[in-house]
Amino acid sequence: MNNLKILKISCCGANEFNDINEIIKFLKKNPRAEIGIGVSNQSTAHSRIRYNWIAHLFQTLKENSINGQTALHVNKLWSKIVAINGVLPLDLIELINNAPRDLRLQINFVGSGYACEAKKPEKLLKLINKCNKVKFILPYSPISANFITSLREKTNNFDVLYDQSYGSGTLAQSYQSVFENTLQGYAGGFSPENIQKELGKICSTQKKKTGIWIDAEGKLRQDNCNALDLNKAQDFINNIVSWENSVNKKCIDMLIK
C-alpha cells in the first residue's frame, strides 16, 4: 500500500553556474519540483555574484508566474544567526522581499556545525511567528531533536527535514515519521539510482496517507560539483514518478483480485 503523497521534489545546489532559462523550463515541466539554492554570509552578501543571480532568477520566476518552487538553504554563519539568534540578516531579508510567493527557507544549522549551540528555541519561535513571507524548514536529526521538539511544542508553523546524515549526504539506515500535522521531508544520499529503493523504506514507516517531500543535492550535482545538474534532476524526478506508478498499479491489482 502506498502511504506516501509526494508533494515536492527538492533538487538542490542551483547557483550562478546554472542558466536561469533552463531552470524556468525545468520548473514548468515539473510542477512538483523545487529548486534549492544555497545562501550564506560568504557567498551571498549584497552585490556578490550569487546575490545578483538569485535576484535575477526571482524576477524571472515572477514574470513567468512560477510560485512555490524555490527554497533558499541558509548555511554557515547565517544559519546560526537565524536559528540561534532569531534574526534574519539584512541581505537575506532583501532577497526574501523580492522572492516569488511561497518561498521556503531551510536553516542548515546542523550541517553548518551550530547544532550544539541550539539550546532554547524562543528566539527562533519569535522569528517564525512574525515572518509570514516564508515557510521555515528545520533539520531533524539526533543532534537537533531536542531543540526541534521543544520548538514543535510551541508551534507547528514550520516544515521539518528528516536527515540522519547531518547534512553530509549519506543514506539513512532507517527512517522515521517525526511529528503529526507537520510537513516532513526526507534527505540524505538520495540519487536517481537509489531513490526507488529508499522510497519503499520510507513508505513502510508511514501508518497513514501522508504528504511528504524528497530532498536531494550531492548526487544531483554536475560532475565538477559546481552546480545542480538539471539532467540528473530530471532523471531523479522521472524515477520517483515511475515508483509511484508502479506502487499504484500494484494497489489497483490487489483491489481487483
Phi and psi in degrees as GROMACS dihedral restraints (atoms count N, CA, C in turn):
[ dihedral_restraints ]
;  ai    aj    ak    al  type     phi  dphi    fc
    3     4     5     6     1   -92.8    20    10
    4     5     6     7     1   107.0    20    10
    6     7     8     9     1   -97.9    20    10
    7     8     9    10     1    14.2    20    10
    9    10    11    12     1  -108.9    20    10
   10    11    12    13     1   132.2    20    10
   12    13    14    15     1  -118.1    20    10
   13    14    15    16     1   101.3    20    10
   15    16    17    18     1   -81.4    20    10
   16    17    18    19     1   106.8    20    10
   18    19    20    21     1   -84.2    20    10
   19    20    21    22     1   -38.1    20    10
   21    22    23    24     1  -137.6    20    10
   22    23    24    25     1   149.8    20    10
   24    25    26    27     1  -124.0    20    10
   25    26    27    28     1   103.9    20    10
   27    28    29    30     1   -90.1    20    10
   28    29    30    31     1   115.1    20    10
   30    31    32    33     1  -107.6    20    10
   31    32    33    34     1   110.4    20    10
   33    34    35    36     1  -108.6    20    10
   34    35    36    37     1   164.1    20    10
   36    37    38    39     1   103.5    20    10
   37    38    39    40     1     7.0    20    10
   39    40    41    42     1   -67.6    20    10
   40    41    42    43     1   143.7    20    10
   42    43    44    45     1  -162.0    20    10
   43    44    45    46     1  -164.7    20    10
   45    46    47    48     1   -65.1    20    10
   46    47    48    49     1   -11.1    20    10
   48    49    50    51     1   -83.2    20    10
   49    50    51    52     1    -6.3    20    10
   51    52    53    54     1   -94.7    20    10
   52    53    54    55     1   143.5    20    10
   54    55    56    57     1   -78.7    20    10
   55    56    57    58     1   125.7    20    10
   57    58    59    60     1   -62.1    20    10
   58    59    60    61     1   -39.6    20    10
   60    61    62    63     1   -64.5    20    10
   61    62    63    64     1   -34.7    20    10
   63    64    65    66     1   -69.0    20    10
   64    65    66    67     1   -36.6    20    10
   66    67    68    69     1   -63.9    20    10
   67    68    69    70     1   -42.7    20    10
   69    70    71    72     1   -59.2    20    10
   70    71    72    73     1   -46.4    20    10
   72    73    74    75     1   -60.2    20    10
   73    74    75    76     1   -42.7    20    10
   75    76    77    78     1   -62.0    20    10
   76    77    78    79     1   -45.3    20    10
   78    79    80    81     1   -69.2    20    10
   79    80    81    82     1   -36.3    20    10
   81    82    83    84     1   -66.4    20    10
   82    83    84    85     1   -36.9    20    10
   84    85    86    87     1   -72.3    20    10
   85    86    87    88     1   -29.7    20    10
   87    88    89    90     1  -125.6    20    10
   88    89    90    91     1    85.7    20    10
   90    91    92    93     1   -64.4    20    10
   91    92    93    94     1   -17.9    20    10
   93    94    95    96     1   -88.1    20    10
   94    95    96    97     1    -8.7    20    10
   96    97    98    99     1   -72.1    20    10
   97    98    99   100     1   145.5    20    10
   99   100   101   102     1  -129.5    20    10
  100   101   102   103     1   129.5    20    10
  102   103   104   105     1   -90.4    20    10
  103   104   105   106     1   123.1    20    10
  105   106   107   108     1  -100.0    20    10
  106   107   108   109     1   131.2    20    10
  108   109   110   111     1  -124.8    20    10
  109   110   111   112     1   121.8    20    10
  111   112   113   114     1   -74.9    20    10
  112   113   114   115     1   133.5    20    10
  114   115   116   117     1  -132.0    20    10
  115   116   117   118     1   148.5    20    10
  117   118   119   120     1  -161.4    20    10
  118   119   120   121     1   170.6    20    10
  120   121   122   123     1   -62.2    20    10
  121   122   123   124     1   -26.7    20    10
  123   124   125   126     1   -82.8    20    10
  124   125   126   127     1   -39.2    20    10
  126   127   128   129     1   -97.4    20    10
  127   128   129   130     1   -21.7    20    10
  129   130   131   132     1  -129.5    20    10
  130   131   132   133     1    21.9    20    10
  132   133   134   135     1   -63.0    20    10
  133   134   135   136     1   157.2    20    10
  135   136   137   138     1   -51.7    20    10
  136   137   138   139     1   134.8    20    10
  138   139   140   141     1    76.0    20    10
  139   140   141   142     1    -1.8    20    10
  141   142   143   144     1   -74.5    20    10
  142   143   144   145     1   164.9    20    10
  144   145   146   147     1   -57.6    20    10
  145   146   147   148     1   -44.4    20    10
  147   148   149   150     1   -68.7    20    10
  148   149   150   151     1   -38.5    20    10
  150   151   152   153     1   -58.1    20    10
  151   152   153   154     1   -47.6    20    10
  153   154   155   156     1   -66.0    20    10
  154   155   156   157     1   -37.7    20    10
  156   157   158   159     1   -64.2    20    10
  157   158   159   160     1   -44.9    20    10
  159   160   161   162     1   -62.8    20    10
  160   161   162   163     1   -42.6    20    10
  162   163   164   165     1   -59.3    20    10
  163   164   165   166     1   -41.6    20    10
  165   166   167   168     1   -66.6    20    10
  166   167   168   169     1   -42.9    20    10
  168   169   170   171     1   -59.9    20    10
  169   170   171   172     1   -46.8    20    10
  171   172   173   174     1   -60.9    20    10
  172   173   174   175     1   -41.2    20    10
  174   175   176   177     1   -63.9    20    10
  175   176   177   178     1   -40.8    20    10
  177   178   179   180     1   -67.7    20    10
  178   179   180   181     1   -39.2    20    10
  180   181   182   183     1   -60.5    20    10
  181   182   183   184     1   -44.1    20    10
  183   184   185   186     1   -65.4    20    10
  184   185   186   187     1   -38.3    20    10
  186   187   188   189     1   -64.1    20    10
  187   188   189   190     1   -28.0    20    10
  189   190   191   192     1   -98.3    20    10
  190   191   192   193     1     8.1    20    10
  192   193   194   195     1    55.7    20    10
  193   194   195   196     1    40.7    20    10
  195   196   197   198     1  -102.4    20    10
  196   197   198   199     1   109.4    20    10
  198   199   200   201     1  -121.2    20    10
  199   200   201   202     1   154.7    20    10
  201   202   203   204     1    71.4    20    10
  202   203   204   205     1    20.5    20    10
  204   205   206   207     1  -126.6    20    10
  205   206   207   208     1    22.4    20    10
  207   208   209   210     1  -136.2    20    10
  208   209   210   211     1   148.0    20    10
  210   211   212   213     1  -140.4    20    10
  211   212   213   214     1   137.2    20    10
  213   214   215   216     1   -96.7    20    10
  214   215   216   217     1   127.2    20    10
  216   217   218   219     1  -101.6    20    10
  217   218   219   220     1   109.9    20    10
  219   220   221   222     1   -87.3    20    10
  220   221   222   223     1   119.5    20    10
  222   223   224   225     1  -120.3    20    10
  223   224   225   226     1   171.4    20    10
  225   226   227   228     1    56.3    20    10
  226   227   228   229     1  -141.8    20    10
  228   229   230   231     1   -60.7    20    10
  229   230   231   232     1   -33.1    20    10
  231   232   233   234     1   -60.0    20    10
  232   233   234   235     1   -36.6    20    10
  234   235   236   237     1   -64.7    20    10
  235   236   237   238     1   -36.5    20    10
  237   238   239   240     1   -67.6    20    10
  238   239   240   241     1   -44.3    20    10
  240   241   242   243     1   -58.7    20    10
  241   242   243   244     1   -39.6    20    10
  243   244   245   246     1   -76.1    20    10
  244   245   246   247     1   -54.5    20    10
  246   247   248   249     1   -70.9    20    10
  247   248   249   250     1   -38.5    20    10
  249   250   251   252     1  -100.8    20    10
  250   251   252   253     1   -39.5    20    10
  252   253   254   255     1   -89.7    20    10
  253   254   255   256     1   -15.4    20    10
  255   256   257   258     1    68.2    20    10
  256   257   258   259     1    35.5    20    10
  258   259   260   261     1  -130.2    20    10
  259   260   261   262     1   138.7    20    10
  261   262   263   264     1   -94.0    20    10
  262   263   264   265     1   124.9    20    10
  264   265   266   267     1   -59.2    20    10
  265   266   267   268     1   148.3    20    10
  267   268   269   270     1   -59.8    20    10
  268   269   270   271     1   -40.9    20    10
  270   271   272   273     1   -63.6    20    10
  271   272   273   274     1   -35.8    20    10
  273   274   275   276     1   -69.6    20    10
  274   275   276   277     1   -38.7    20    10
  276   277   278   279     1   -59.3    20    10
  277   278   279   280     1   -42.1    20    10
  279   280   281   282     1   -60.7    20    10
  280   281   282   283     1   -43.6    20    10
  282   283   284   285     1   -64.5    20    10
  283   284   285   286     1   -43.5    20    10
  285   286   287   288     1   -60.7    20    10
  286   287   288   289     1   -42.5    20    10
  288   289   290   291     1   -65.5    20    10
  289   290   291   292     1   -21.8    20    10
  291   292   293   294     1  -106.9    20    10
  292   293   294   295     1    10.4    20    10
  294   295   296   297     1   -82.7    20    10
  295   296   297   298     1   157.7    20    10
  297   298   299   300     1   -64.7    20    10
  298   299   300   301     1   167.7    20    10
  300   301   302   303     1   -63.9    20    10
  301   302   303   304     1   155.1    20    10
  303   304   305   306     1    62.6    20    10
  304   305   306   307     1    38.4    20    10
  306   307   308   309     1   -69.5    20    10
  307   308   309   310     1   142.2    20    10
  309   310   311   312     1  -109.8    20    10
  310   311   312   313     1   149.5    20    10
  312   313   314   315     1  -126.1    20    10
  313   314   315   316     1   106.3    20    10
  315   316   317   318     1   -95.1    20    10
  316   317   318   319     1   122.6    20    10
  318   319   320   321     1  -100.6    20    10
  319   320   321   322     1    99.7    20    10
  321   322   323   324     1   -88.2    20    10
  322   323   324   325     1    56.5    20    10
  324   325   326   327     1   -74.9    20    10
  325   326   327   328     1   -19.1    20    10
  327   328   329   330     1   -74.6    20    10
  328   329   330   331     1   -55.7    20    10
  330   331   332   333     1   -62.7    20    10
  331   332   333   334     1   -24.0    20    10
  333   334   335   336     1   -85.9    20    10
  334   335   336   337     1    -2.6    20    10
  336   337   338   339     1    92.3    20    10
  337   338   339   340     1    17.9    20    10
  339   340   341   342     1  -111.6    20    10
  340   341   342   343     1     8.8    20    10
  342   343   344   345     1   -61.4    20    10
  343   344   345   346     1   -36.1    20    10
  345   346   347   348     1   -66.4    20    10
  346   347   348   349     1   -19.9    20    10
  348   349   350   351     1   -89.1    20    10
  349   350   351   352     1    -8.5    20    10
  351   352   353   354     1   -87.0    20    10
  352   353   354   355     1    95.1    20    10
  354   355   356   357     1  -105.4    20    10
  355   356   357   358     1   -52.3    20    10
  357   358   359   360     1  -120.5    20    10
  358   359   360   361     1   134.6    20    10
  360   361   362   363     1   -93.0    20    10
  361   362   363   364     1     8.4    20    10
  363   364   365   366     1   -60.1    20    10
  364   365   366   367     1   -40.1    20    10
  366   367   368   369     1   -68.0    20    10
  367   368   369   370     1   -41.7    20    10
  369   370   371   372     1   -66.2    20    10
  370   371   372   373     1   -37.4    20    10
  372   373   374   375     1   -58.4    20    10
  373   374   375   376     1   -45.6    20    10
  375   376   377   378     1   -61.0    20    10
  376   377   378   379     1   -40.7    20    10
  378   379   380   381     1   -65.2    20    10
  379   380   381   382     1   -44.6    20    10
  381   382   383   384     1   -61.1    20    10
  382   383   384   385     1   -41.5    20    10
  384   385   386   387     1   -68.0    20    10
  385   386   387   388     1   -30.6    20    10
  387   388   389   390     1   -97.6    20    10
  388   389   390   391     1   -13.4    20    10
  390   391   392   393     1  -101.0    20    10
  391   392   393   394     1    96.6    20    10
  393   394   395   396     1   -99.1    20    10
  394   395   396   397     1     6.6    20    10
  396   397   398   399     1   -87.2    20    10
  397   398   399   400     1   -14.8    20    10
  399   400   401   402     1  -135.2    20    10
  400   401   402   403     1   159.9    20    10
  402   403   404   405     1  -106.1    20    10
  403   404   405   406     1   124.6    20    10
  405   406   407   408     1   -79.8    20    10
  406   407   408   409     1   143.0    20    10
  408   409   410   411     1  -117.0    20    10
  409   410   411   412     1   128.3    20    10
  411   412   413   414     1  -123.4    20    10
  412   413   414   415     1   137.5    20    10
  414   415   416   417     1   -79.2    20    10
  415   416   417   418     1   133.2    20    10
  417   418   419   420     1  -111.9    20    10
  418   419   420   421     1   119.7    20    10
  420   421   422   423     1  -151.2    20    10
  421   422   423   424     1   171.6    20    10
  423   424   425   426     1   -53.1    20    10
  424   425   426   427     1   -34.9    20    10
  426   427   428   429     1   -79.0    20    10
  427   428   429   430     1   -19.2    20    10
  429   430   431   432     1  -112.3    20    10
  430   431   432   433     1     0.3    20    10
  432   433   434   435     1   -58.6    20    10
  433   434   435   436     1   -44.8    20    10
  435   436   437   438     1   -64.6    20    10
  436   437   438   439     1   -43.2    20    10
  438   439   440   441     1   -62.5    20    10
  439   440   441   442     1   -47.4    20    10
  441   442   443   444     1   -69.2    20    10
  442   443   444   445     1   -38.9    20    10
  444   445   446   447     1   -64.8    20    10
  445   446   447   448     1   -41.7    20    10
  447   448   449   450     1   -62.2    20    10
  448   449   450   451     1   -40.6    20    10
  450   451   452   453     1   -65.5    20    10
  451   452   453   454     1   -40.7    20    10
  453   454   455   456     1   -65.0    20    10
  454   455   456   457     1   -27.5    20    10
  456   457   458   459     1   -67.6    20    10
  457   458   459   460     1   -18.5    20    10
  459   460   461   462     1  -106.8    20    10
  460   461   462   463     1   -23.6    20    10
  462   463   464   465     1  -158.9    20    10
  463   464   465   466     1   149.7    20    10
  465   466   467   468     1  -113.5    20    10
  466   467   468   469     1    20.8    20    10
  468   469   470   471     1   -87.3    20    10
  469   470   471   472     1    50.6    20    10
  471   472   473   474     1  -158.1    20    10
  472   473   474   475     1   159.3    20    10
  474   475   476   477     1   -97.8    20    10
  475   476   477   478     1   153.7    20    10
  477   478   479   480     1  -121.3    20    10
  478   479   480   481     1   135.7    20    10
  480   481   482   483     1  -109.6    20    10
  481   482   483   484     1   114.1    20    10
  483   484   485   486     1   -82.2    20    10
  484   485   486   487     1   112.3    20    10
  486   487   488   489     1  -143.6    20    10
  487   488   489   490     1    99.4    20    10
  489   490   491   492     1   -78.7    20    10
  490   491   492   493     1    -3.3    20    10
  492   493   494   495     1   -90.3    20    10
  493   494   495   496     1     0.6    20    10
  495   496   497   498     1    58.5    20    10
  496   497   498   499     1    29.9    20    10
  498   499   500   501     1    84.3    20    10
  499   500   501   502     1     7.8    20    10
  501   502   503   504     1   -88.7    20    10
  502   503   504   505     1    -9.9    20    10
  504   505   506   507     1    81.7    20    10
  505   506   507   508     1    32.4    20    10
  507   508   509   510     1  -110.3    20    10
  508   509   510   511     1   148.2    20    10
  510   511   512   513     1   -66.3    20    10
  511   512   513   514     1   143.9    20    10
  513   514   515   516     1   -77.5    20    10
  514   515   516   517     1   149.8    20    10
  516   517   518   519     1   -75.1    20    10
  517   518   519   520     1   -30.0    20    10
  519   520   521   522     1  -154.0    20    10
  520   521   522   523     1   169.0    20    10
  522   523   524   525     1  -126.3    20    10
  523   524   525   526     1   159.0    20    10
  525   526   527   528     1  -142.2    20    10
  526   527   528   529     1   134.1    20    10
  528   529   530   531     1   -86.1    20    10
  529   530   531   532     1   114.4    20    10
  531   532   533   534     1   -83.3    20    10
  532   533   534   535     1   -62.2    20    10
  534   535   536   537     1  -123.0    20    10
  535   536   537   538     1   145.9    20    10
  537   538   539   540     1   -79.3    20    10
  538   539   540   541     1   148.4    20    10
  540   541   542   543     1    62.5    20    10
  541   542   543   544     1    27.0    20    10
  543   544   545   546     1  -132.9    20    10
  544   545   546   547     1   125.2    20    10
  546   547   548   549     1   -63.1    20    10
  547   548   549   550     1   129.2    20    10
  549   550   551   552     1  -120.6    20    10
  550   551   552   553     1   136.6    20    10
  552   553   554   555     1  -109.0    20    10
  553   554   555   556     1   164.3    20    10
  555   556   557   558     1  -125.9    20    10
  556   557   558   559     1   136.0    20    10
  558   559   560   561     1  -144.3    20    10
  559   560   561   562     1   166.2    20    10
  561   562   563   564     1   121.5    20    10
  562   563   564   565     1    88.2    20    10
  564   565   566   567     1    79.1    20    10
  565   566   567   568     1    12.7    20    10
  567   568   569   570     1   -71.8    20    10
  568   569   570   571     1   144.0    20    10
  570   571   572   573     1  -143.5    20    10
  571   572   573   574     1   167.1    20    10
  573   574   575   576     1   -58.1    20    10
  574   575   576   577     1   -31.3    20    10
  576   577   578   579     1   -78.2    20    10
  577   578   579   580     1   -30.9    20    10
  579   580   581   582     1  -109.0    20    10
  580   581   582   583     1    -5.5    20    10
  582   583   584   585     1   -64.0    20    10
  583   584   585   586     1   -35.3    20    10
  585   586   587   588     1   -65.5    20    10
  586   587   588   589     1   -42.2    20    10
  588   589   590   591     1   -64.0    20    10
  589   590   591   592     1   -41.8    20    10
  591   592   593   594     1   -69.6    20    10
  592   593   594   595     1   -34.1    20    10
  594   595   596   597     1   -63.1    20    10
  595   596   597   598     1   -36.2    20    10
  597   598   599   600     1   -61.2    20    10
  598   599   600   601     1   -39.8    20    10
  600   601   602   603     1   -67.4    20    10
  601   602   603   604     1   -43.6    20    10
  603   604   605   606     1   -62.6    20    10
  604   605   606   607     1   -42.9    20    10
  606   607   608   609     1   -59.8    20    10
  607   608   609   610     1   -36.6    20    10
  609   610   611   612     1   -68.7    20    10
  610   611   612   613     1   -17.0    20    10
  612   613   614   615     1   -86.2    20    10
  613   614   615   616     1   -13.8    20    10
  615   616   617   618     1   -89.1    20    10
  616   617   618   619     1   127.6    20    10
  618   619   620   621     1   -91.5    20    10
  619   620   621   622     1   -15.1    20    10
  621   622   623   624     1  -148.9    20    10
  622   623   624   625     1   166.6    20    10
  624   625   626   627     1   -59.1    20    10
  625   626   627   628     1   121.0    20    10
  627   628   629   630     1  -133.8    20    10
  628   629   630   631     1   136.1    20    10
  630   631   632   633     1   -80.9    20    10
  631   632   633   634     1   131.4    20    10
  633   634   635   636     1  -137.2    20    10
  634   635   636   637     1   175.9    20    10
  636   637   638   639     1  -135.5    20    10
  637   638   639   640     1   159.6    20    10
  639   640   641   642     1  -114.8    20    10
  640   641   642   643     1   136.4    20    10
  642   643   644   645     1  -124.5    20    10
  643   644   645   646     1   130.8    20    10
  645   646   647   648     1  -143.5    20    10
  646   647   648   649     1   147.7    20    10
  648   649   650   651     1  -142.8    20    10
  649   650   651   652     1   -65.5    20    10
  651   652   653   654     1   -53.7    20    10
  652   653   654   655     1   -44.6    20    10
  654   655   656   657     1   -80.6    20    10
  655   656   657   658     1    -2.4    20    10
  657   658   659   660     1  -105.9    20    10
  658   659   660   661     1     6.4    20    10
  660   661   662   663     1   -79.7    20    10
  661   662   663   664     1   156.6    20    10
  663   664   665   666     1   -60.0    20    10
  664   665   666   667     1   159.2    20    10
  666   667   668   669     1   -59.5    20    10
  667   668   669   670     1   -28.4    20    10
  669   670   671   672     1   -85.3    20    10
  670   671   672   673     1     1.9    20    10
  672   673   674   675     1    67.2    20    10
  673   674   675   676     1    10.8    20    10
  675   676   677   678     1   -76.3    20    10
  676   677   678   679     1   -31.5    20    10
  678   679   680   681     1  -160.2    20    10
  679   680   681   682     1   173.3    20    10
  681   682   683   684     1   -63.7    20    10
  682   683   684   685     1   133.1    20    10
  684   685   686   687     1   -95.0    20    10
  685   686   687   688     1   108.7    20    10
  687   688   689   690     1   -67.5    20    10
  688   689   690   691     1   -24.8    20    10
  690   691   692   693     1   -70.5    20    10
  691   692   693   694     1   -42.8    20    10
  693   694   695   696     1   -64.9    20    10
  694   695   696   697     1   -38.6    20    10
  696   697   698   699     1   -62.5    20    10
  697   698   699   700     1   -39.4    20    10
  699   700   701   702     1   -66.1    20    10
  700   701   702   703     1   -40.9    20    10
  702   703   704   705     1   -61.2    20    10
  703   704   705   706     1   -40.6    20    10
  705   706   707   708     1   -59.4    20    10
  706   707   708   709     1   -48.8    20    10
  708   709   710   711     1   -65.1    20    10
  709   710   711   712     1   -43.6    20    10
  711   712   713   714     1   -58.8    20    10
  712   713   714   715     1   -39.9    20    10
  714   715   716   717     1   -71.5    20    10
  715   716   717   718     1   -31.5    20    10
  717   718   719   720     1   -66.5    20    10
  718   719   720   721     1   -44.8    20    10
  720   721   722   723     1   -63.2    20    10
  721   722   723   724     1   -40.7    20    10
  723   724   725   726     1   -61.7    20    10
  724   725   726   727     1   -42.0    20    10
  726   727   728   729     1   -61.4    20    10
  727   728   729   730     1   -45.4    20    10
  729   730   731   732     1   -58.7    20    10
  730   731   732   733     1   -45.9    20    10
  732   733   734   735     1   -63.4    20    10
  733   734   735   736     1   -39.8    20    10
  735   736   737   738     1   -66.0    20    10
  736   737   738   739     1   -45.1    20    10
  738   739   740   741     1   -66.5    20    10
  739   740   741   742     1   -42.3    20    10
  741   742   743   744     1   -64.2    20    10
  742   743   744   745     1   -36.6    20    10
  744   745   746   747     1   -64.9    20    10
  745   746   747   748     1   -40.6    20    10
  747   748   749   750     1   -62.4    20    10
  748   749   750   751     1   -39.2    20    10
  750   751   752   753     1   -64.2    20    10
  751   752   753   754     1   -41.3    20    10
  753   754   755   756     1   -65.6    20    10
  754   755   756   757     1   -43.0    20    10
  756   757   758   759     1   -61.1    20    10
  757   758   759   760     1   -39.0    20    10
  759   760   761   762     1   -65.8    20    10
  760   761   762   763     1   -39.0    20    10
  762   763   764   765     1   -66.4    20    10
  763   764   765   766     1   -37.7    20    10
  765   766   767   768     1   -65.4    20    10
  766   767   768   769     1   -41.5    20    10
